[in-house]
Amino acid sequence: MSWSALRWGSWLIVPGTTDPSYSKEFHMPQRISTARGREFGEGVRAAIRASGMTARRVAELVGWQEAKLSDFLNGKIGCTEAELALLLGVCRTPVEERDRLLSLLPEAHVEGWWQRHGSCVPGRLRTLVQNVKAAKTLTTWHPHGLSVFLQSVDYLRAAISASPNVPEEETDQRVKAAQELQELLSGRGLQCTFYIHEQALHLPIGGHEVHVGQVHHVLLMAVRTNVAIRILPTEVGAHAGMSGAFTRLDFPAYEPLVFLEHENSTLIEEEKTAVEGYLEVVRSLDRASLDGEQSKMVLLQLAERLATADSFGHDRLLPGAPTVGVAFPADRRM
């Protein structure tokens, strides 16, 4: 078994102490997985790999038999906070990563994870990346913009620059992180469905040229065999996705989860009832949205009308323009 296939039993530790008398071993693991548990297990493995030492040498330095280290890495036994700190010290794990793994240990079995990030969400969401790598299907909904998975480089830059809490000097780093996330959609059989509100397609993020380029970028994404683009028409009115954007991931080895990203925090929802609630939202969006071919037609019509608007000196279209073809008069620009 592995960390990614298990949920650990009860664990008691007094924060800030390494006295073994205050700690108890994990009970026998149960067959369930959590985002925290998977991230903890992968983090410990990465620390050992980064040390450049063999598992046998690490075990010797920690005072374990190699079999005990193997059992720990495979999720068959637990350890105390003091033992984990010693193992990470032997591996010369950087202080920040050491503290992160130590904080994950007591709650590795807990479902649901509210990650608070300070003034803004980091450019690279470690938990999202790790879970997208393991997923078999990805479903996203965004009511007023485009999912980061669909954004062109110029759209990314414009969207990042619009945030008052993201330092300007982080722009390039965040664009690179987003591109790395987008690369996870290719070459591994991940099936993706993107639900987009029609009005989101009309936001001129980055100006007219970037807007045109973004529409063409979505069209290119729509022809991929593992990508489905579904547009929710404006005329639907009230809809199931009005509560906000989310990303749902399904896995071959463990239960699905939902990611909710906010201005300065991320919520990973794993509780069964909550996750099923989002599945109902997806089903409702699916019923209300245009099918794949209809959605492509809307994108093609929008691309044509944007080109026409450009040739006539108009840089914006009214929401719903793909179906009614109404452009803003030049004297009503804002």
N, C-alpha and C positions, 0 to 999 in steps of 0.2 A: 504494500500500500504506500501511498505518498501523501504528503501534506495536502495536496490538492484534492484528495478523495476522502478526507476525513474531517470530522468535527471532534475536538478534544473535550473531555469531561471536565469536571469542576477543578478549579485552580485557586489557591489562596496565597496571596503574597502581600506583605506590608510594604507599600511604596517607599523607596529610598533605602531599604535595608538589604544586605546580602547575607544576613545571618540565616543559615539553613534551618535553624529551629523555627523560623517564621514561615517556612514554605512547605508545601506539599507537592508531591509529584502529580502530574496529570493522572486521572483515572484512565482506564482503557478507552481508546478512541471509539467514537460512534461513526456510522457511515453517513456523513453529511459534510458539506464543504462550505466555507465562508470566504468572502473576498479577503478578509484580514488574514485568515489562516493560510491561504494560498500565497499571499504577499509575504508573510512571515517566512514560510518555508523556502520560497524562491530567494528571499533576501539572505538567509543563512547559507544556502548553496552558493550564491554569488560571492559572499564573503570568503568562503573557503577557496573558490576558484581564483579570486583576486589575490589570495595569499601566495599563489605560485607553488604551494606545497601539496604533497599527496595527502589523501585522506588518512593514510597510515601515520604520516608524520604529525599531522594535526592532532590525531587521537593520542599519540604518544605525549605530546606537549601538554595536552589537557589532562592527561592521566587516565584516559579511557582506553578500553580495548577497542580495536578497530571495528569490531562487530557492534559495539554500543553506539559508536558514531553513525554507523550505517543504519541501525535501527532508529536512531533519532531522526536522521535525514529522511527516512522512509515513513516517518510518522508512527512508528510502532511503540515508542516510549517518549516521555517528556523529559524535562529538565528543570532545575531550579534557576532562579534569576542569577545566582552566583555562578552556576556552571555556564550559563549562556554568556555572561560577561567575560569569564575566563576564556571561553572558546573564541569570542570576537577579539579579545585582547591578543591572543596568540596569533590570530590572522591579521593583526594590525589594521583592523577595520577602522576607517575614519570615524571620529567622534560623533559627527552628526548621524551617520548611518547606524552606528552602535546604539545610540540613544533611541533612534527610531525603532529598531528591532526589539530592544528591551521594553519599549512602551507597548509594542504589539503583543508580546508574549502572554500577558495575563488575559487578554481579550481576544485571542486568536479564534476562539469558538463562537464569538458573539455575531449574530446576524444583524445586518444593517450597519452603516458606517457613515457618520457625519464628519467629514474632513473640513476643518476650518483653516483657512490659508492666510489670514491677515487682511491686508487691504485689497488684494485681488487674487484670483486663481492663478497658480503657476503656469508657465508656458507649456510645460510637459506634465501631463497628469499620469503619473506612474501607474496608478491602479487601472485607469481606463486603458492604457496601452497594453498592460499585461492581460487584461480580460478580453480585449479585442483579438489579441493573438490566439487566445484559446477558444474563441466563439465559433459557432457554425452558422449563425444568422445574426444580422444586425438590423434593427429597425429604428429609424429616427423620425421625430416630428418636430418641426419648428414653425410657430405661428407667425412670426414677423421677420424672419431672416432665413438664411440658408445654413444648413448644417456645415460644420467645419470640414466634414468629409467631402463636401461638394464645392468648396470655395476655391476660386482661382487665386494665384499669388497676389495679384493687385487688389482683389476683394479682401483677402486676408489682411493686407497692410492697411487698407482703409478702415476695416472693422476694428482692428487693434488700435489704430490711432484715435478712434472715436472714444475710447475708454479714458476717463479722467484719472483712473487709478493705476494704469499701466505706464511705467517709466518709458520714455521715448527710446532710450538706449537698449531696451529689451526687444524692440520690434523685430529685428533680424533673427534673434534667437527664437522668438515665438513663431515666426513664419516657418523657420526650419523645423521646429517641433511639430507644427501642424502638417507639414509636408510628409514627415516621417509617419505620422498617424494615417495620412491618406494612403501611403504606400502599403499599409496593412490590408487594404481592400483587394489587392492584386495578388494573383499567383498561388492562392492557398484554398480556393473553393469557398470562401466566405460569401454567403448569399445576403445581399443588402437591399432593403426597401426604404426609400426616402419619401416621406409625406411632406409636401410643401404647400403652404397657403398661397393662392394665386397672387395676393397682394404683395407677398414677400418678393415676388419676381419683378415687381415694379419699383422697388426701392433703388434709386440710382446711386448705390454705394460706390464711392470713388469717382463719381462723375459719369458722363455719357459713355466715353470709350471703355471704361472699366465695366460699366453696366452691359454694354454690347458683348464684350469679351466673356463676361460671366455667363450670360445666357447661352452663348456658344459652348462654353465649358460644360454646362449642365447637359446640353444636347449630346456632347461627346461621351459624357458619363452614361447617358441613357442607352447608348448602343452596346454597352458592355453586357455580356451574357449573365453576369452575376449581379447586375444592378437594375433595380426597378424604380422609376421615378413616377410618383403619383401626386397629381395636383388637386388640391381641394378648391373648387370654384368659389369666388367671392359670393355669388348668388345663393350659396347654401345658407348663409347667415350664421346663426348660432350653431356651434358644433362641439364635438366631444373634446377637442384639444385646446379649449380656451384657457385651461389652467396653466399651460406653459409647455416649454420644450422638454423633451426627454429622449433618451436612447435606451432601447431594450436589447439585451444580449441573451441568446440561447446557446447552450453548450452541449457537446456530446457526452460529457462525463459528469456534470453536476447541474444543479438547479439554475433557472434563469434569474437575471437581476436587471435592475433599472438604474441608470445614471441620471441624476438631476444636477445640472450645473447652475450655480447662482453667481452673483457678483464676486463674492469672496469666500465661497464654500462649495463643497460638493457633497451630495447625498447619494450613497449607494444603498438602494432599497432591495432587501432580500427576503423580507417576510412574505410568506406565500400569499396571504390575502391581498397585500398591497400590490405585489407583482401581478397577480391575476386581475386586479383592478385596472392596471395599465394595459393588460392584454385586451380588456373590454374596450378601452379607449381606441386601441389600434383597430379592432374589429369595426368599431363605429366609423372611424376615419376611412377605413377601407370601403365601407358601403357608400359613403358620401363622396368619395374622390373619383375623379376620372380614371379610366383604366390606362394602361401603359401607352397604348397607341394614341389615345385621345390626348394624353399629357404631352406626348412628343409633338402632336399637332399644335397645341397651345404654345409650346416653346418655339416652334418654327414660325408661327404667326407673329409672336412677340419679336423675334429676331428680325423679321421682315419690316414690322412697323417701326422698330427702333432705327433701322437703316433708313426708312422713309422719313422719319422724324428728323434724322441727322441731315438728310439732303435738303429738307425744307427749313433747317435752322432751329427745329424744335428739339429740346433735350429731355422732355418728360412726357409721359403718357398717363392718362387717367387710369386708376385701377379698373380692371375689366376690359382694357383696350384690346386684348386678343379676341374678344367676342364682339365688342361693339365698335372698336376702331375709332375712339374719340381721343384726340390729342389736345394738350393744353395750348391755348392761344399764347403767342409769344409775350403778350403784355400781361399775362397772369403768372409768369414765372416768379418764384420766390428766391 
